[in-house]
Amino acid sequence: MNTQVGFVLKIILFSTGLSLLIKYGGQYLLLKPTTSTALTIVLTPSLVFGLILGWRYYK
């Protein structure tokens, strides 16, 4: 149980840090506001986590 709570806390902290980085650091990136750029930025963290967890599951 303790490892599950720790894992959830790590995910919450990482998500909070990532959202703050996007909110306050995003204005320094020279990206054009297009639909494909927004989808890439939003979906990349979920895809990365999915790949990491899937890789750990099959390993």
N, C-alpha and C positions, 0 to 999 in steps of 0.2 A: 504494500500500500504506500509506503514511504517513497518508493521509486516512482510510482505513478504521479504522486503529488509533486515531486521534484521535476518530473518531465513536463507536467502541465504548467508549472511556474516558469520553467525555462521557455516554453513556447509563448506564454503571455508576455514575458519580458522581451523576448526577441521581436514579437509582433509590435509591441509598444515602441521599441527602439527604431524599428523599421518605419513605422508610421510617422514618428517624429522626424526621422531623417528625410522622408519624402516630403513632409509638410514644410520643414524649414530649410532643407538643403536643396529641394527641387528647383527653387528659383535660380540657382546658380548653374544648372544644367542648360545647355543651349539646345533644347529640343523643341521641335515644332509641335503645337498641340493638334495632333491628328488622332483619329480613332485607333489606328494600328499601334501607335505609340502608347496610348492609354491602355489598350488591351495587353500589350507586351509587359508593361510595368505592373499591371494588376495581376496577371496570371503567372508570371515567372516565379514568384516565391512559392506559390502552391504547387507548381510543377516540380520545382527543385525538392521541396519537402516530400512530395509523393515519390519521386525517384529515389531519394535517400531511404525512405521507409521501405519501399519496395525492394531495394537492394539489400537492406538489412534483413528483410523477411526471407529472402531466398538464400542468403549466405549461410 
